Amino acid sequence: MFYAFAGDTVVFGSEIKVLFDHPDVPREVDWVGGLAEQGLSNFSAMSTGPVNTWFRGVHKVAGGTVVTIDLATGRTDVHRYWQPGGPLADADAPSAAEYVTRYRELLWSSVEDSLMAEVELGLFLSGGVDSAAIAAIAAKLGQPMHTFTVAAQATVLNGDVGHARQVAEFLGIPNTVAALPSDAVPSPADWKHLLWLMETPLTGPEQYYKFSLYRVAKQLRPGMKATLLGSGADEFNGGYSDLLSMGGGWRRFEANIDRLAVARVVRPEFAPWLTQKAPLLLTLPALADDPRGVDSYADFLKWKWRDVQQYNCWHEDRNAAGSGVEARVPFLDRRLVDLSTSVPLSLREELLWDKRMARDAVRDVLPDPVTRREKKPFFNGRTAHFAHRLVVDALNRNGMALVEEALAGPRMADYVEGDALRRTVAALKAGRSPLHPQIPLRVVNLGLLDVLARGEREPFRPERVTLPAKSVDADRDAVDEALGGVEVRPTSVLAFGPGSRFARDEADGTWLLIKDLAVTHTVDEALAPGWVRFLRAVDGTRSVAELVEVAGIELDEVAEYLYLCVETGYLVLRPSLVGAAS
């Protein structure tokens, strides 16, 4: 719920755009507040302040609060009736086994509550443990649902689509895939429609994919009025611990979030110590100038609680509402959140490392490979290129039309150097910018929102957005055909593309992918020995099957790397053998 003051009038609504119908509500972006948002700059620090509404004079009713406004005086009172709690003392806490049992009971209860409906329900199935658990529990409760999975190159290569199909087959429930062709890029008009629906500059590939998923689901099942989602489990159950540890285990995870936590409260004169890559040498109490120090994990949970409101629930609500659907999120049942945040310090590693409590709680309804499946983000990691490419292509489309429209807005030039933005977007297209592509996208989005808010906008209608996705059966061949693009088969012969080669730096032994005389990627042989052997064997005559045999590996071990190199031109398929039958 959002609200704003217009003289002696309070204007409120479930969307920001409806507030602008009142002539006295400012129709402009809060540039200072927006650019200071951690989500725009990607600055490595925890944000725990109020949720950012992005627009001047617009306020949000925070989760777990009641806002009371005295219409006579304008006084605003905020009553907080709930917020995520803190860890219990060891003496008051259940055992690890009791935590798992209690989590299982509460999750079943939450899913059962979410299934209450007199209309058709659906489920978005990613193939991960969270959405799979909801599907399994719903089936056990006698309410199996039609499931939907988005298929883009990133979600195929990271295994989401295949695992979703396997989960659906295991549970005996239907699974439909919304397949986005490999060359799908939103037009400037389509992007602005989506952005205006989302009302947040954090709009990106995830929102575009999810919008396509909702549209396909509604076309296929027009009577579906609500969807269950697996969102929210990672934030409070250690779902990001492995990712943030960078492969270093729980202790490394704690050390890394120490840096994030103290960056927000560090004494200015000690700030340079945080730039050191080695372990922190100064104590947390000294860095924070507080003898109590910092409970970094508690601060991490506050950050994630804000993220849930600023990002997860925001875009899920807007996307669902845009298709006339209600989003239901069982893992955000406050009973589950309370339980997860109550885990004492002594049990955190045992229960929260890589989401162990949540995984163990569903072992009775899912096979082990599903409960053990590692988190597979497609905005970071090996398949991120495909999501990033959508961003870069959208920004460059039609002569950087989105960039130019944002820069032509009334205030963007006061804060953003236009030529630098153009050069950055062009460098991203050429593969020569180290900047994460979502940073310039979000800056452009902020400028576009400023333009859109000031114009006369008609109500959002989903059918106005071009839908390149189409529904297909969850069959590998059907998905591959719908995605299009170059198909790499075992019989395909590989060669290095023009200007590309693979070489070793004799100084430190690192292997280098070189394109046009520039080092673009490094490959650590200790971390990916099979991939190094595979690339070293590429000679323009061997097929993929032969290269895999020479490298002594399975194709699945390098499939993500392989498709990425083919997509980016580091490797090419011999023209006479493209699409050859396997």
N, C-alpha and C positions, 0 to 999 in steps of 0.2 A: 504494500500500500504506500502510495506517495501523496504528499500534500504540499501546498504552498500558500502563502499569505498574499492576498490581493486587496490592499487597503484593510478594511475591517471585515473582509470576507475570507473564509477558509475554503480552499478548493482542494478536492482530493479525488483520487481514483486509483485503479489497479494498474494503469499505464501512465507514463509521464506525459505522453502526447495529448491526453485529454485535458490536462491542466492548461495547456496553451489555448484552449477554446475561450478562456477568460482573458479579456484584453489587458488586464493589469498584471498578469503573470509574465515575468521576463521570458522572452523566447531566445535565449542565448546560452551557449556553453560557458561553464566556469573554467576558463583556460588555465588559471593558476592551479586550481584544485585538481584539474584533469591531468596536467603535465607533471604534477607532483606525485601522482599515483604510482605506486611501485609496479603495477601491472603494465604501465606504459613504458617505463624506462628499463624494466627488467633488472633493477638494482637489487643486489644481493642483501636483502634485509627483510625482516618480518614486519608486516603491516597489521596493526591491531586496533586502529582507530575506527571511527564510524564508517559505514559503507558509503562509498562515493556515488552520488547521483548524477554527476557529470554536468548538470545544468544549474545555473545560478538561481538561487532562491528556492530550489526544490529539495524537499526533505523526504527521507524514507523511514517508515515505521520498522525498526529493527526487529529481527526475530526474537521471540520471547519477551516482547514488551507491549504495553498498552500506553498509547499517547492520549492525553486528555488536554483539550484546549478550551480555555474559558473565553467564550465568545464576547463577553462584556469587556474583559481586560486584555485579551490576547495572550494571557499567560499560558505557557505550555509545560505540562508535567509529564514526565516519562516514568512509568512504573515497570520495573523489570520483574517478571514473575518466574523466569527461568533463564538459565544460561549453563553451558557445560561446566561441570564441577571439576574438582581437583583430585589428586591421588589420596587414597586412604592410608592411614598409618598401618604398618605391618600387623599390628595387634588386632586391628579392626577389619582386616581384609580377608576375603575367602581364600581358599587355596587355588592354585592354578587350575586344577581339575574342576573345582566348583565354578570358577569363572567361565570355563568352556561350557559346562552344562547350563549355566544360567543364560549365557549368550544364545545357546541353541533354543532354549525355551522362549526367550523374548523375540528372537527372529521369527520363529514359527507364529507367535502371537501377532507380530507386526504384519507379516504377510497375510495372515488370515483377516486382519482388519482391513488391509488394502484391497482384499478381494470382495469386500461388501459392495454390491452393485446390482441394479436391475437392468443394466445394459451390458453390452459386450465389452470385455477388457482385452487388451493386448499386452505384449511384453517385448521390449527391445533387448535382443540377445546378442551380446558381444563375443561370447565364447569364453569370457573370463569367469572366475569363480563366483563373482557377486551376482551377476544376472542369471548365471546357471543355477545358483542356489535358490533364487526366487522361483525360477521355473520348476525346479524339482519339488520344492515345498508345495507350490500351488498344485502340481500334479498329484502329490500325495494327499492333499486336502480335497481332491476330487474336482478341481477346477483347472484343467489344462487349458492353456491359451495359445492362440496363434502368435507366433514369434516373428520378429523382423530383424534383419541384420543389414547394415550398410556395407557395400562392397566397393571400395576404391583400391587402387593399386597398393596403397599403404596397408589397408586392412586385410588384403589378401596375403601379402608377403609377410606381415607380422603374425599371421596364423589365425587372426580373429574369425575370418569367414569359415575356414575349415573347422576350427574348434566349435563354432556355433552350430554348424551342421552336425557334428558328432554328438554334441549335447542334445540337440533336438531328436536325433535318431535314437539315442540312448533312452530318452524319456518318452518317445513315441508321440511327439507333438509336431505340428506343421511349422516349417521355417521358410519364410520368403525373403529373398535378397533384393535390396534396392541397389542396383548396379549403376555406378557412375562411370561413364566412358573415360578412358585415360586422357582424352583431350578436352574434358569438360572444364570450362572456365566461365565464371559468371560474367555477363555483360555489365557495363557500368550501370545501366538502368536496373538490372536484376540485383546488383550488389546494393544499390541505394534502397531498393524496396526491402531487402533483408535487413539492412542496417537500421532502417526506420522501424521495422518490427522489433528488433532486438533492443534498441534505445541505449546501446552501450558501445564504446569504441573497442571493447574487447572482442567484438565480433570477428570471427576468423574461420578457418577451414572446418573446425568442429561444428560450428553453428550451421554452416552451409551443408555439410553432410547430414546433420541431424534434421534440418529442414526438409531435405530430400527424402529422408527416411519417413518422416511424418506424412509427407504428401503421398508417397507410394502406399503407405499403410492405410491411409484414408480412402484412396482410390480403390484399393482391393477390398477393404472392410469398412464401407461407409457407416455402418452401425456402431463402430468402435468409438466409445466416448471417453475412455481413459486408458492410459498405458502405465505399466509398472516398469520402473527403471532400477538398475543396479548401482546408481550413483550414491556417493556419500559414505561408502564403506571404507575407502582408502584413507580419508581425511582423519578419522579418529581411531583407526585400528593398525596404524603403522604401515599403511599401504605404500608410502613413499620412502620407507626406511632404507630398503635395498638400493633404490635409485639414488638417494642422497648420500649414501655411504660410498658411492662410486666403487663398489666391489670390496669395501674394506670391513664389512661386518658392523655390528651394533656400536662398538666403541668408536669407529670412524664416523658413523652416523651421528652419534652424540657430539663428537668434536666438530663436525661440520655445522650442526645446528647451533652449537655454542657461538660460532662466528656470526651466524645470521641473527641470533638473539641479541648479542651484545652490540652489534652494529647500530641498533636502534637507540641504545642508551650509553654508548661509549663516551668517556671523557674526551673532549676535542683534542687535548694535547696527546692523548694515547691512540688516536685514530690510526696513525701510520702503522702501528703494530698489527692491525688487522689486515694489512696488505701483504704480510709475509705469508708465503705458501707453506712454510713449515708449521708444525704444531704450535699452538699459542704458547708463548713463554710466560706471559703475564697471567695472573689469576683473574677469574671472572669478577670477584669483588673489586679488584683494583681497576680493571678496565671499565666497569660500570660505576665506579666511585660509590659503591653501596656495599656495606659489610655483609649484607645478606646474600650477596651474589645474585645469580640468575638461575632459575629453574628453566633451562632452555626448552625442555620438552613441553612444559606447561605453556610457555610462550608460543611454542610451535602449534599447540592445539588451539590457542586463541587466534593465531594467524589463520589456521585452517577453518575455524568457525567463521571468521570474516570472509574467507574465500568462498565458502559454501553459499553465503548470502550475496557476495559481490559477483560471483561468477556462476557457480553450478546452478543454484536455484533460480537465479535471474534468467539465464538463457534457457533453461529447461522450461520454465513457466512461460516465457515469451514464445518459444517455439511451439509448445503444445497449444497454447491459446490461439496462435496464428492458424492452426489447423482445426480448431474447435474441439480440442482434446484436453482432458485433465491429466497432468503428470502426477503419479504417486510414487513415493520414494521410501520403501520400507526400511532401508538402513539408516534413515534419518529420524526414525522413531526416537523420541527423547529418552526413552527407557534404555535403548541400546547405547545411545551416546553417553548417558550417565554411567552406565556400566563400564564402557571402554575408558572413559576419562578417570574412573576411580581406581584403575590398576595402580598398585603401590610401586614405588621406585624399585623395590627388590624383585618385582615380577615383570617389569617392563620388557626386558630383553626376551624372557621366556614366552610372553604372550603377545608382544607387539612387534617383534622383529618379523618383517615380511608377512604381517597379518596372520600370525600363527593362530591366535584365538579364533578369529573368524573362520579360518580354513578348517581348523579342527572341529568347529561346531557343525559343519555340514558334511563331514566324512560319512555319515550314515545315509546320505541321500545322493551322493555323487561319487563316481569312480575316482580313484587316487590321481590319475593323470590330470583331471580337471581341478581337483582341490590343490594340486601342487603347481599348477601352471603359473609361470612368472608373469608379472605385470608387463604388458607390451604396449607402451605408449607409441602413437604414430606421429606425434608432434616433436618428439625427440628420439634420438637413437638412429638405427640404421635405415629405417623406412621414412624418416622425417622428410627426406628430400621430396617425396611425392606431395605431401601436404604443403611444404614450402613452395614448391613449383606452382601450385594453384595460386598462392598469394602473389608471387612474383609476376605471373602471367596476368593476373587480374589488374595489378597496379600498372603494368606496361600496356595493357590493351587500349586500342584506339588512341595511340599517341599519348599515353599516360592521362587519359581523360579524367579518371578519378582524382589523380594528383592535381591536375590543373583546376578542376572545379573546387577542390578544397582550398587551394592556394588563392583562388579568386574570392574567397569568402571575406567578410568584412574585418575580421580580426586575426586571422591566422598569420598574416605577415608580421604582426607585432611579436610573435613568439617563435616562428619557424622560418629558418633561412631557406627560401624556395629553391635556389640553385643547388644547395647542398642536398636537399631532399631529392631533387631530380637526379643528381649524380649518383646518389645512393641507390635509387630504384634501378637506374641503368646498370650500375655495377652489379647489383644482385642478378639481373637478367644475364649478364655476362659471366656470372660465377666468380666475381672478383671482389666481393665485399664480405668481410668477416661478420657483419652485423646480422643478428637474427631477423629474418624478413618480417616477423610479426611486429617488430618495433616501428618501422616506417608505416606499416599497414595501420597500426593503431593510431598513429599521429594523423594520418590521412582520414581515418574514420572520425576522429574528433573534429577535424575541420569540416567534414561532410555533415556531421550532426548539427554543427553550427549553422550551416547553410540550410539544411532541411528544416530545422526548427523555425527559422525565420520565414519560410515560404508557406504557401497554402497547400496543405497536404490532404488528400482524400483518405478515407478509412482504408486500412490495409486489407487487401484481398489476395489470398495466396495464389489464386489462379493467374495473377499478373506476373508472377515470377516464372520464367522459363524453367521447365523441369527436364533436364537431360537424363535423369535417372529413370530406369525402368525396372519393373518387377520381374524377376526370373526365379526359377526353382533353385534351391540351394544345392546345385549340382556344379562340380568344378568346370566341366566343359561349357555349361550355359553361362556361368559367371565369366569365364575367360572370353567367350565370344562377345558378351555384352560390354566388357571393359575395352576390348579392342587393343590397339597398340602392338608393338613388336612382341612376338611370342618366342621365347627361348625354349627349344626342345633339346632332348638328349643328343639328337643327331646334328644340331646346329654347330657349325664350325666358327670358332671365335678368333678374332685378331684384334690387335690394338688399333684404336681409331686414329685418324689423322692428327698428328702432333702429340700423341699420347704414348707414354712408355712407362715401364716399371723398373726402377733401379734402386740400388742399395747405396746408402750414404756410408762410405768407408770410414768416416770419422767416428760414428757412433753405432753403426750397424743397423740403423733404422731403414726400413723399406719405404720408398717414396713413389706415389703416383704423380706423374708429371704430365702436364698438358700445356702445349705452346711454350715450352721452356720454363714454366712456372710450377713450383711444387704446390699442389693443391690438397693432397691428403697424405698422411703418414700412416703406415701399417706396422703395428707392433707384433713382431713375429712370436713373442712369448704369449700374447693374447689370442692371436689368430694364425697359428702355424699352418693350418690346412689351407687357408685362403692365400697365404704367401706361396705355398707350393703350387697351388692352382694357377696363380698369376704367372709364376715363373715358367710354367709349362705352356702358356699360351704362345703359339708360334704361327698362327694362321692356317694350320693344316689339321690340327686336332679338334675333334668334336667335344661337346660338353661331357658326354659320357666318358670319352677317353681322358679328358683332363681330370675328371673326378677320380678315375682309376689311378692315374699317375700320382695324384695328390694323396691317395689313400684315405679318402673321406667319402661321406655320403653327400648327395647333392643338397639335401635340406640344410646342411651345415653352412653352406655358402650362398644359398638361393637369394637371400636378401641383398647381400653384397653384389652378387652377379647381376640381378635386375637393375640395381642402382647404377652400376657401371655401364650397362647397356643403354639405360635411359639417358645418361649424361654424356654418352659418346666416348668414354674411355675405352670401351670395348665395342666392337661392331660384329654383326653377323655377316658371314660371307654371303653376298647377294644371291648366288645361285642356290643357296641352301636355306634361305629364310622360309620358314613355314613348312619345311620338309617333314614328311610323316615320320613319326617315331616308331 
